[in-house]
Amino acid sequence: MSFDFDDFDVRARFSDLDDRTDELRQLLRDLPDEQGDFDERCRMAYIYHDSALEGTVLTYHELRAAVDRKVASDSALIPAYQEIKNHADAISTIEEHCREELVRKQARARHARITPQLVNDLHVLLTRNLVRKVPGALRKDMPLHRTYFHDIVEPQHIEAALISACESVDNPDFRAQHPINQACLFHHEFMRVFPFAENSGKVGRLLMNYFLIRAGYLPAVIHASDRQAYYEALKEGPEGLRLIVIEAMEQAVDAGVRHLRERLKSRSAVRGRLRSSWAG
């Protein structure tokens, strides 16, 4: 399966997204002390909206207590704490996976690599220390009541289908695709496999964002308001999913650029006032 390379509208959006991402990175270079706060904002937004896609609405207090390492909290007082912390650690695992590739100078020289072991590791992280959860256990039945409504493979075919999905990343046609296309193609196929009874969506979106992060993009944060459109895209095919992902990426970059521009403008104004006071 591949996208049409002659889809000029999408290719133009890819190029525009590259330009805006470059602007965002330059703003972060101009404001190096903003990087930590920016990363935390992105992580909280990701966990909030990604959880909402699964039907769980989190509060700011829950997110901040779990994500901000400086905030001391009692997990017994915050039921969602462990789940949020697991989610944050799983995101860190994907980011570290990408950093290791860069350190070894393989990000450009080698194609992306996803293995069943990585899939298992992410699921184990997401279910760590949660009661009545079985980390890494493949789905054993066809759930009657579930959040997603697209077609999924029968339980007896999950293991083979998962191996096939991971191996497809090595296909030359897949490797020739733009990273955004790769992310959507793999995510659509992974969600068809739907290997776990719970958290398949979270694992699938983490792997989708692996392709984007290693290419230098921000993660695609699919907003809670786009939940139904996301479900429909999984039923219809990767082309529709691609439009949702591009829009999510555009929104994230635009929000980041606006925020950092305001921070830069505010600092310039403060410096201007200080210079005036010194001159006076």
GUVEX-936441 format. One line per 2 residues: number of its first residue (from 1); their letters; for each residue x, y, z of N, C-alpha, C. Coordinates in Angstrom, 1 decimal, decimal comma. Layout:
NUM) a) X/Y/Z/X/Y/Z/X/Y/Z; ... .
//
This chain:
1) ms) 0,8/-1,2/0,0/0,0/0,0/0,0/0,9/1,2/0,0; 0,5/2,2/-0,8/1,3/3,5/-0,9/0,4/4,6/-1,2 .
3) fd) 0,9/5,8/-0,9/0,1/7,0/-1,2/0,5/7,5/-2,6; -0,3/8,3/-3,2/-0,1/8,8/-4,5/0,9/10,0/-4,4 .
5) fd) 2,1/9,8/-5,0/3,1/10,9/-5,0/2,6/12,1/-5,7; 1,6/12,0/-6,5/1,2/13,2/-7,3/0,0/13,9/-6,6 .
7) df) -0,1/13,7/-5,3/-1,1/14,4/-4,5/-0,5/15,8/-4,2; -0,6/16,7/-5,1/0,1/18,0/-4,9/-0,3/18,8/-3,7 .
9) dv) -1,6/18,7/-3,4/-2,1/19,5/-2,3/-1,4/19,0/-1,0; -1,3/17,7/-0,8/-0,7/17,2/0,4/0,8/17,5/0,4 .
11) ra) 1,5/17,4/-0,8/2,9/17,7/-0,8/3,2/19,1/-0,5; 2,3/20,0/-0,9/2,4/21,4/-0,5/2,3/21,6/1,0 .
13) rf) 1,4/20,9/1,6/1,2/21,0/3,1/2,5/20,4/3,8; 3,1/19,4/3,2/4,3/18,8/3,8/5,4/19,9/3,8 .
15) sd) 5,5/20,6/2,7/6,5/21,6/2,5/6,3/22,8/3,5; 5,0/23,2/3,6/4,7/24,3/4,5/4,9/23,9/5,9 .
17) ld) 4,6/22,7/6,3/4,8/22,2/7,6/6,3/22,2/7,9; 7,2/21,8/7,0/8,6/21,8/7,2/9,1/23,2/7,5 .
19) dr) 8,6/24,2/6,7/9,0/25,6/7,0/8,6/26,1/8,4; 7,3/25,8/8,8/6,9/26,2/10,1/7,6/25,5/11,2 .
21) td) 8,0/24,2/11,0/8,7/23,5/12,0/10,1/24,1/12,1; 10,7/24,5/11,0/12,0/25,2/11,1/11,9/26,5/11,9 .
23) el) 10,8/27,2/11,7/10,6/28,5/12,4/10,5/28,2/13,9; 9,8/27,1/14,3/9,6/26,8/15,7/11,0/26,4/16,3 .
25) rq) 11,8/25,6/15,6/13,1/25,2/16,1/14,0/26,5/16,3; 13,9/27,4/15,4/14,7/28,6/15,5/14,3/29,4/16,7 .
27) ll) 13,0/29,5/16,9/12,5/30,2/18,1/13,0/29,6/19,4; 13,0/28,3/19,4/13,5/27,5/20,6/15,0/27,8/20,8 .
29) rd) 15,7/27,9/19,7/17,2/28,2/19,8/17,4/29,6/20,3; 16,5/30,6/19,9/16,5/31,9/20,4/16,1/32,1/21,9 .
31) lp) 15,3/31,1/22,3/14,8/31,1/23,7/15,2/29,7/24,4; 16,4/29,4/24,6/16,8/28,1/25,0/16,2/27,8/26,4 .
33) de) 16,0/28,8/27,3/15,5/28,4/28,6/14,0/28,1/28,6; 13,4/28,3/27,4/11,9/27,9/27,2/11,7/26,5/26,9 .
35) qg) 12,8/25,8/26,5/12,7/24,4/26,0/12,0/23,5/27,0; 12,4/23,5/28,3/11,8/22,6/29,3/10,3/22,8/29,4 .
37) df) 9,9/24,1/29,5/8,5/24,4/29,7/7,7/24,0/28,4; 8,3/24,3/27,3/7,7/23,9/26,0/7,5/22,4/25,9 .
39) de) 8,5/21,6/26,3/8,4/20,2/26,2/7,3/19,7/27,2; 7,2/20,3/28,4/6,2/19,8/29,3/4,8/20,1/28,8 .
41) rc) 4,6/21,3/28,2/3,3/21,7/27,6/2,9/20,7/26,5; 3,9/20,3/25,7/3,6/19,4/24,6/3,2/18,0/25,2 .
43) rm) 3,9/17,6/26,2/3,7/16,3/26,8/2,3/16,2/27,4; 2,0/17,3/28,2/0,7/17,3/28,8/-0,5/17,3/27,8 .
45) ay) -0,3/18,1/26,7/-1,3/18,1/25,7/-1,5/16,7/25,0; -0,3/16,1/24,8/-0,4/14,8/24,1/-1,1/13,8/25,0 .
47) iy) -0,8/13,7/26,3/-1,4/12,7/27,2/-2,9/13,1/27,4; -3,2/14,4/27,5/-4,6/14,7/27,7/-5,5/14,3/26,5 .
49) hd) -5,1/14,7/25,3/-5,9/14,4/24,1/-5,8/12,9/23,8; -4,7/12,3/23,9/-4,6/10,8/23,6/-5,4/10,0/24,5 .
51) sa) -5,5/10,4/25,8/-6,3/9,7/26,7/-7,8/9,9/26,4; -8,1/11,1/26,0/-9,5/11,4/25,6/-10,0/10,6/24,4 .
53) le) -9,1/10,3/23,5/-9,4/9,4/22,4/-9,9/8,1/22,9; -9,4/7,7/24,0/-9,7/6,4/24,6/-10,9/6,5/25,6 .
55) gt) -11,5/7,7/25,7/-12,6/7,9/26,5/-12,3/8,4/28,0; -11,1/8,7/28,3/-10,7/9,1/29,6/-10,3/10,6/29,6 .
57) vl) -11,1/11,4/30,4/-10,9/12,8/30,5/-10,1/13,1/31,7; -8,9/13,7/31,6/-8,1/14,0/32,7/-8,2/15,4/33,1 .
59) ty) -7,8/15,7/34,4/-7,8/17,1/34,9/-6,4/17,7/34,8; -6,3/19,0/34,8/-5,0/19,6/34,8/-4,2/19,2/36,0 .
61) he) -4,8/19,1/37,2/-4,1/18,7/38,4/-3,6/17,3/38,3; -4,3/16,4/37,7/-3,8/15,0/37,6/-2,6/15,0/36,6 .
63) lr) -2,7/15,7/35,5/-1,6/15,7/34,6/-0,4/16,4/35,1; -0,5/17,5/35,8/0,6/18,2/36,3/1,3/17,4/37,4 .
65) aa) 0,5/16,8/38,3/1,1/16,0/39,4/1,9/14,8/38,9; 1,4/14,2/37,8/2,1/13,0/37,2/3,2/13,3/36,3 .
67) vd) 3,1/14,4/35,5/4,1/14,7/34,5/5,3/15,6/35,1; 4,9/16,5/35,9/5,9/17,4/36,5/6,7/16,7/37,6 .
69) rk) 8,0/16,4/37,3/8,7/15,6/38,3/9,0/16,4/39,6; 8,8/17,8/39,5/9,0/18,6/40,7/7,8/18,6/41,7 .
71) va) 6,7/18,2/41,2/5,5/18,2/42,0/5,4/16,9/42,8; 5,4/17,0/44,1/5,2/15,8/45,0/3,8/15,5/45,1 .
73) sd) 3,4/14,2/45,0/2,0/13,9/45,1/1,9/12,4/45,6; 0,7/12,2/46,2/0,4/10,8/46,7/-0,4/10,1/45,7 .
75) sa) 0,1/9,1/45,1/-0,6/8,4/44,0/-2,0/7,8/44,5; -2,1/7,6/45,8/-3,3/7,1/46,4/-4,4/8,1/46,3 .
77) li) -4,0/9,4/46,2/-5,0/10,5/46,2/-5,4/10,8/44,8; -4,7/10,3/43,8/-4,9/10,6/42,4/-5,0/9,3/41,6 .
79) pa) -6,3/8,8/41,4/-6,4/7,5/40,8/-5,8/7,3/39,5; -5,7/8,4/38,7/-5,2/8,3/37,3/-3,6/8,5/37,3 .
81) yq) -3,0/8,8/38,5/-1,6/9,1/38,5/-0,7/8,1/37,8; -0,9/6,8/38,2/0,0/5,8/37,6/-0,2/5,6/36,1 .
83) ei) -1,4/5,7/35,7/-1,6/5,6/34,2/-1,0/6,7/33,5; -1,1/8,0/34,0/-0,5/9,1/33,4/1,0/9,0/33,4 .
85) kn) 1,6/8,6/34,5/3,0/8,5/34,6/3,5/7,4/33,6; 2,8/6,3/33,5/3,2/5,3/32,5/3,1/5,8/31,1 .
87) ha) 2,1/6,6/30,8/2,0/7,2/29,5/3,2/8,1/29,2; 3,5/9,0/30,2/4,7/9,9/30,0/6,0/9,1/29,8 .
89) da) 6,1/8,0/30,6/7,4/7,2/30,4/7,4/6,5/29,1; 6,2/6,1/28,5/6,2/5,5/27,2/6,6/6,5/26,1 .
91) is) 6,1/7,7/26,3/6,5/8,8/25,3/8,1/9,0/25,4; 8,6/9,0/26,6/10,0/9,2/26,8/10,8/8,0/26,1 .
93) ti) 10,2/6,8/26,2/10,9/5,7/25,6/11,0/5,9/24,0; 9,9/6,4/23,4/9,9/6,6/22,0/11,0/7,7/21,7 .
95) ee) 11,0/8,8/22,5/11,9/9,9/22,2/13,4/9,4/22,4; 13,6/8,6/23,4/14,9/8,1/23,6/15,3/7,1/22,5 .
97) hc) 14,4/6,4/22,0/14,6/5,5/20,8/15,1/6,3/19,6; 14,5/7,5/19,4/14,9/8,4/18,3/16,3/9,0/18,6 .
99) re) 16,5/9,4/19,8/17,8/10,0/20,2/18,9/9,1/20,0; 18,7/7,8/20,3/19,8/6,8/20,2/20,2/6,6/18,7 .
101) el) 19,2/6,7/17,9/19,5/6,6/16,4/20,3/7,8/16,0; 20,0/9,0/16,5/20,8/10,2/16,1/22,2/10,1/16,6 .
103) vr) 22,3/9,6/17,9/23,7/9,5/18,4/24,5/8,6/17,6; 23,9/7,5/17,1/24,7/6,5/16,3/24,7/7,0/14,9 .
105) kq) 24,2/8,2/14,6/24,2/8,7/13,2/23,5/7,8/12,3; 22,4/7,2/12,7/21,7/6,2/11,8/20,4/6,8/11,4 .
107) ar) 19,9/7,9/11,9/18,6/8,4/11,6/18,5/8,7/10,1; 19,5/9,2/9,5/19,5/9,5/8,0/20,0/8,3/7,2 .
109) ar) 20,9/7,6/7,8/21,6/6,5/7,0/20,7/5,3/6,9; 19,9/5,1/8,0/19,1/3,9/8,1/17,6/4,2/8,1 .
111) ha) 16,8/3,3/7,7/15,4/3,5/7,8/14,8/3,2/9,2; 13,6/3,6/9,4/13,0/3,3/10,7/12,9/1,8/11,0 .
113) ri) 12,9/1,5/12,2/12,8/0,0/12,6/11,8/-0,1/13,8; 10,9/-1,0/13,6/9,9/-1,3/14,6/9,8/-2,8/14,7 .
115) tp) 9,9/-3,3/15,9/9,9/-4,8/16,2/8,7/-5,2/17,1; 8,3/-6,4/17,0/7,3/-6,9/18,0/7,8/-6,7/19,5 .
117) ql) 9,1/-6,7/19,7/9,6/-6,5/21,1/9,3/-5,1/21,5; 9,5/-4,1/20,6/9,3/-2,7/21,0/7,8/-2,5/21,2 .
119) vn) 6,9/-3,1/20,4/5,5/-3,1/20,7/5,1/-3,6/22,1; 5,7/-4,8/22,4/5,5/-5,4/23,7/6,0/-4,5/24,8 .
121) dl) 7,2/-3,9/24,7/7,8/-3,1/25,7/6,9/-1,9/26,0; 6,3/-1,3/24,9/5,5/-0,1/25,1/4,2/-0,5/25,9 .
123) hv) 3,6/-1,6/25,5/2,4/-2,1/26,2/2,7/-2,4/27,7; 3,9/-3,0/28,0/4,3/-3,3/29,4/4,4/-2,0/30,1 .
125) ll) 5,0/-0,9/29,5/5,1/0,3/30,2/3,8/1,0/30,5; 2,9/0,9/29,5/1,6/1,5/29,7/0,7/0,8/30,8 .
127) tr) 1,0/-0,4/31,0/0,2/-1,2/32,0/0,9/-1,4/33,3; 2,1/-0,9/33,5/2,9/-1,1/34,7/2,2/-0,7/36,0 .
129) nl) 2,2/-1,5/36,9/1,6/-1,3/38,3/0,1/-0,9/38,3; -0,6/-1,4/37,2/-2,0/-1,2/37,2/-2,7/-2,5/37,5 .
131) vr) -3,7/-2,4/38,4/-4,4/-3,7/38,8/-5,2/-4,2/37,7; -5,3/-5,5/37,7/-6,1/-6,3/36,7/-5,7/-6,0/35,2 .
133) kv) -4,4/-5,7/35,0/-3,9/-5,6/33,7/-2,8/-6,6/33,5; -2,7/-7,1/32,3/-1,8/-8,2/31,9/-0,8/-7,6/30,9 .
135) pg) 0,4/-7,1/31,3/1,3/-6,5/30,4/1,7/-7,4/29,3; 1,6/-6,9/28,1/2,1/-7,6/26,9/1,3/-8,7/26,4 .
137) al) 0,1/-9,0/27,0/-0,7/-10,1/26,6/-1,5/-9,8/25,4; -1,3/-10,6/24,4/-2,1/-10,4/23,1/-3,6/-10,7/23,3 .
139) rk) -4,4/-10,0/22,5/-5,8/-10,1/22,6/-6,2/-11,6/22,3; -7,2/-12,1/23,1/-7,6/-13,5/22,9/-9,0/-13,7/22,4 .
141) dm) -9,7/-12,5/22,2/-11,0/-12,6/21,6/-11,4/-11,4/20,8; -12,5/-11,5/20,2/-13,1/-10,3/19,5/-14,0/-9,6/20,4 .
143) pl) -13,6/-8,4/20,9/-14,4/-7,8/21,9/-15,8/-7,3/21,4; -16,8/-7,6/22,2/-18,2/-7,2/21,8/-18,4/-5,7/21,9 .
145) hr) -17,9/-5,2/23,0/-18,1/-3,8/23,3/-16,7/-3,1/23,3; -16,5/-2,2/22,4/-15,2/-1,6/22,3/-15,3/-0,2/21,7 .
147) ty) -14,2/0,6/22,0/-14,2/2,0/21,5/-14,1/2,1/20,0; -13,3/1,3/19,4/-13,1/1,4/18,0/-14,0/0,5/17,2 .
149) fh) -14,3/0,9/16,0/-15,3/0,1/15,2/-14,8/-0,3/13,9; -13,5/-0,1/13,6/-13,0/-0,6/12,3/-12,8/-2,1/12,4 .
151) di) -12,6/-2,7/11,3/-12,3/-4,2/11,2/-11,0/-4,5/11,8; -10,9/-5,5/12,6/-9,7/-6,0/13,2/-9,5/-7,5/13,0 .
153) ve) -8,3/-8,0/13,1/-8,0/-9,3/12,7/-8,5/-10,3/13,8; -8,8/-11,5/13,5/-9,2/-12,5/14,4/-8,0/-12,8/15,4 .
155) pq) -8,3/-13,2/16,6/-7,2/-13,4/17,6/-6,1/-14,4/17,2; -6,5/-15,4/16,5/-5,5/-16,4/16,1/-4,5/-15,9/15,0 .
157) hi) -4,9/-14,8/14,4/-4,0/-14,2/13,4/-3,2/-13,0/13,9; -3,3/-12,6/15,1/-2,7/-11,4/15,6/-1,2/-11,5/15,6 .
159) ea) -0,6/-12,6/16,1/0,9/-12,7/16,1/1,5/-12,6/14,7; 0,9/-13,3/13,8/1,5/-13,2/12,4/1,2/-11,9/11,8 .
161) al) 0,1/-11,3/12,0/-0,2/-10,0/11,5/0,7/-8,9/12,1; 1,0/-9,0/13,3/1,9/-8,0/14,0/3,3/-8,1/13,4 .
163) is) 3,8/-9,3/13,2/5,1/-9,5/12,6/5,1/-9,0/11,2; 4,0/-9,2/10,4/4,0/-8,7/9,1/4,0/-7,2/9,1 .
165) ac) 3,2/-6,5/10,0/3,2/-5,1/10,1/4,6/-4,5/10,4; 5,3/-5,1/11,3/6,6/-4,7/11,6/7,6/-4,8/10,5 .
167) es) 7,5/-6,0/9,8/8,4/-6,2/8,7/8,1/-5,3/7,5; 6,8/-4,8/7,4/6,5/-3,9/6,2/7,3/-2,6/6,3 .
169) vd) 7,8/-2,3/7,4/8,6/-1,1/7,6/9,9/-1,2/6,8; 10,4/-2,5/6,5/11,6/-2,7/5,8/11,4/-2,7/4,3 .
171) np) 10,1/-2,7/3,9/9,8/-2,7/2,4/10,4/-1,5/1,7; 11,1/-1,7/0,6/11,6/-0,5/-0,1/10,6/0,6/-0,5 .
173) df) 9,4/0,1/-0,9/8,3/1,1/-1,2/7,9/1,9/0,0; 7,9/1,2/1,2/7,5/1,9/2,4/8,6/2,9/2,8 .
175) ra) 9,9/2,5/2,7/11,0/3,3/3,0/11,1/4,6/2,1; 10,6/4,5/0,9/10,7/5,6/0,0/9,6/6,7/0,3 .
177) qh) 8,7/6,4/1,2/7,6/7,3/1,5/8,1/8,4/2,4; 7,4/9,5/2,3/7,6/10,7/3,3/7,3/10,2/4,7 .
179) pi) 8,0/10,7/5,7/7,8/10,2/7,1/6,3/10,3/7,5; 5,6/11,3/7,1/4,2/11,4/7,5/3,4/10,3/6,8 .
181) nq) 3,7/10,0/5,6/3,0/8,9/5,0/3,4/7,6/5,7; 4,6/7,4/6,0/5,0/6,2/6,8/4,3/6,1/8,1 .
183) ac) 4,2/7,2/8,8/3,5/7,2/10,1/2,0/6,7/9,9; 1,4/7,2/8,9/-0,1/6,9/8,7/-0,3/5,5/8,2 .
185) lf) 0,6/5,1/7,3/0,5/3,7/6,8/0,7/2,7/7,9; 1,7/2,9/8,7/2,0/2,0/9,7/0,9/2,0/10,8 .
187) hh) 0,4/3,2/11,2/-0,6/3,3/12,2/-1,9/2,6/11,7; -2,3/2,8/10,5/-3,5/2,2/10,0/-3,4/0,7/10,1 .
189) ef) -2,3/0,2/9,6/-2,1/-1,3/9,6/-2,0/-1,9/11,1; -1,3/-1,1/11,9/-1,2/-1,6/13,3/-2,6/-1,6/14,0 .
191) mr) -3,4/-0,6/13,7/-4,7/-0,6/14,3/-5,6/-1,7/13,8; -5,4/-2,1/12,5/-6,1/-3,3/12,0/-5,7/-4,5/12,8 .
193) vf) -4,4/-4,7/13,1/-4,0/-5,8/13,9/-4,6/-5,7/15,3; -4,6/-4,5/15,9/-5,2/-4,3/17,3/-4,8/-5,4/18,2 .
195) pf) -3,5/-5,5/18,5/-3,0/-6,7/19,2/-3,4/-6,8/20,7; -3,8/-5,7/21,4/-4,1/-5,8/22,8/-5,6/-5,5/23,0 .
197) ae) -6,2/-6,1/24,0/-7,5/-5,8/24,4/-7,7/-4,3/24,8; -6,6/-3,8/25,5/-6,6/-2,5/26,0/-5,3/-1,8/25,6 .
199) ns) -5,3/-0,5/25,3/-4,1/0,3/25,0/-3,5/0,0/23,7; -4,2/-0,7/22,8/-3,7/-0,8/21,4/-3,6/0,6/20,7 .
201) gk) -4,6/1,4/21,0/-4,6/2,8/20,4/-3,5/3,6/20,9; -3,2/3,6/22,2/-2,1/4,3/22,7/-0,8/3,8/22,2 .
203) vg) -0,6/2,5/22,1/0,7/2,0/21,5/0,8/2,4/20,1; -0,3/2,2/19,3/-0,3/2,6/17,9/0,0/4,0/17,6 .
205) rl) -0,5/4,9/18,4/-0,2/6,4/18,2/1,3/6,7/18,7; 1,8/6,0/19,7/3,2/6,2/20,0/4,1/5,8/18,9 .
207) lm) 3,8/4,6/18,3/4,6/4,2/17,1/4,4/5,1/15,9; 3,2/5,6/15,7/3,0/6,5/14,6/3,9/7,8/14,8 .
209) ny) 4,0/8,3/16,1/4,8/9,4/16,3/6,3/9,2/16,3; 6,6/7,9/16,4/8,0/7,5/16,3/8,6/8,0/14,9 .
211) fl) 7,8/7,7/13,9/8,2/8,1/12,5/8,3/9,6/12,4; 7,4/10,4/13,1/7,4/11,8/13,0/8,6/12,4/13,8 .
213) ir) 8,8/12,0/15,0/9,8/12,5/15,9/11,2/12,3/15,3; 11,4/11,1/14,8/12,8/10,8/14,2/13,0/11,6/13,0 .
215) ag) 12,0/12,2/12,3/12,1/13,0/11,2/12,2/14,5/11,6; 12,2/14,8/12,9/12,3/16,2/13,3/11,1/16,9/13,6 .
217) yl) 9,9/16,2/13,5/8,6/16,9/13,7/8,2/16,8/15,2; 7,3/17,7/15,6/6,6/17,5/16,8/5,7/16,3/16,7 .
219) pa) 5,3/15,6/17,8/4,3/14,5/17,7/3,0/15,1/17,2; 2,3/14,2/16,5/0,9/14,6/16,1/0,0/14,3/17,3 .
221) vi) -0,6/15,4/17,8/-1,6/15,3/18,9/-3,0/15,4/18,3; -3,6/14,3/18,1/-5,0/14,3/17,6/-6,0/14,7/18,7 .
223) ha) -6,6/15,8/18,5/-7,4/16,4/19,5/-8,7/15,6/19,9; -9,1/15,7/21,1/-10,3/15,0/21,5/-11,5/15,4/20,7 .
225) sd) -11,5/16,6/20,2/-12,7/17,0/19,4/-12,7/16,3/18,0; -11,6/15,7/17,6/-11,5/15,0/16,4/-11,6/13,5/16,6 .
227) rq) -12,1/13,1/17,7/-12,2/11,7/18,1/-13,0/10,9/17,1; -14,2/11,4/16,8/-15,0/10,6/15,8/-14,5/10,6/14,4 .
229) ay) -13,9/11,7/14,0/-13,2/11,7/12,7/-12,1/10,8/12,6; -11,3/10,6/13,7/-10,2/9,7/13,8/-10,7/8,2/13,6 .
231) ye) -11,8/7,9/14,4/-12,4/6,6/14,3/-12,9/6,3/12,9; -13,5/7,3/12,2/-14,0/7,1/10,9/-12,8/6,9/9,9 .
233) al) -11,7/7,6/10,1/-10,6/7,5/9,2/-10,0/6,1/9,3; -10,0/5,5/10,5/-9,5/4,1/10,7/-10,3/3,1/9,9 .
235) ke) -11,6/3,4/9,8/-12,5/2,5/9,0/-12,3/2,7/7,5; -12,0/4,0/7,1/-12,0/4,3/5,7/-10,6/4,0/5,0 .
237) gp) -9,5/4,3/5,7/-8,2/4,0/5,1/-7,2/5,1/5,5; -5,9/4,8/5,2/-4,8/5,7/5,6/-4,9/7,1/5,0 .
239) eg) -5,5/7,3/3,8/-5,5/8,6/3,2/-6,3/9,6/4,1; -7,5/9,1/4,6/-8,2/10,0/5,5/-7,5/10,2/6,8 .
241) lr) -6,8/9,2/7,3/-6,0/9,4/8,5/-4,9/10,4/8,3; -4,3/10,4/7,1/-3,2/11,3/6,8/-3,7/12,8/7,0 .
243) li) -4,9/13,1/6,5/-5,4/14,5/6,6/-5,6/14,9/8,1; -6,0/14,0/8,9/-6,2/14,3/10,3/-4,9/14,5/11,0 .
245) vi) -3,9/13,7/10,6/-2,5/13,8/11,2/-1,9/15,1/10,8; -2,0/15,4/9,5/-1,4/16,7/9,1/-2,0/17,9/9,8 .
247) ea) -3,3/17,9/9,9/-4,0/19,0/10,6/-3,5/19,0/12,1; -3,4/17,9/12,7/-3,0/17,9/14,1/-1,5/18,4/14,2 .
249) me) -0,7/18,1/13,3/0,7/18,6/13,3/0,7/20,1/13,0; -0,1/20,6/12,1/-0,1/22,0/11,8/-0,6/22,8/13,0 .
251) qa) -1,6/22,3/13,7/-2,1/23,0/14,9/-1,1/23,0/16,0; -0,4/22,0/16,2/0,7/21,9/17,2/1,8/22,9/16,9 .
253) vd) 2,3/22,9/15,7/3,3/23,8/15,3/2,9/25,3/15,4; 1,7/25,6/14,9/1,2/27,0/15,0/1,0/27,4/16,4 .
255) ag) 0,5/26,6/17,3/0,3/26,9/18,7/1,7/27,2/19,3; 2,7/26,4/19,0/4,0/26,6/19,5/4,7/27,8/19,0 .
257) vr) 4,5/28,1/17,8/5,1/29,3/17,2/4,5/30,6/17,8; 3,1/30,6/18,0/2,4/31,7/18,6/2,9/31,9/20,0 .
259) hl) 3,0/30,9/20,8/3,4/31,0/22,2/4,9/31,5/22,3; 5,8/31,0/21,5/7,2/31,4/21,6/7,4/32,8/21,0 .
261) re) 6,6/33,2/20,0/6,7/34,6/19,5/6,2/35,6/20,6; 5,2/35,2/21,3/4,7/36,1/22,4/5,8/36,2/23,5 .
263) rl) 6,4/35,0/23,8/7,5/35,1/24,8/8,7/35,9/24,4; 9,0/35,8/23,1/10,1/36,6/22,6/9,7/38,1/22,5 .
265) ks) 8,5/38,4/22,2/8,0/39,8/22,1/8,0/40,4/23,6; 7,6/39,6/24,5/7,5/40,1/25,9/8,9/40,4/26,4 .
267) rs) 9,9/39,5/26,1/11,2/39,7/26,6/11,9/41,0/25,9; 11,5/41,1/24,6/12,1/42,3/23,9/11,5/43,6/24,6 .
269) av) 10,3/43,6/24,9/9,6/44,7/25,6/10,3/45,0/26,9; 10,6/44,0/27,7/11,2/44,2/29,0/12,6/44,8/28,8 .
271) rg) 13,3/44,2/27,8/14,7/44,8/27,6/14,6/46,2/27,1; 13,6/46,5/26,3/13,4/47,9/25,9/13,2/48,9/27,0 .
273) rl) 12,3/48,5/28,0/12,1/49,3/29,1/13,3/49,5/30,0; 14,1/48,4/30,1/15,3/48,5/31,0/16,3/49,4/30,3 .
275) rs) 16,4/49,4/29,0/17,4/50,3/28,3/16,9/51,7/28,5; 15,6/52,0/28,4/15,1/53,3/28,6/15,4/53,8/30,0 .
277) sw) 15,2/53,0/31,0/15,4/53,4/32,4/16,8/53,7/32,6; 17,7/52,9/32,0/19,2/53,1/32,2/19,6/54,4/31,5 .
279) ag) 19,0/54,6/30,3/19,4/55,9/29,6/18,9/57,1/30,3; 17,7/57,0/31,0/17,2/58,1/31,8/18,0/58,4/33,0 .
//
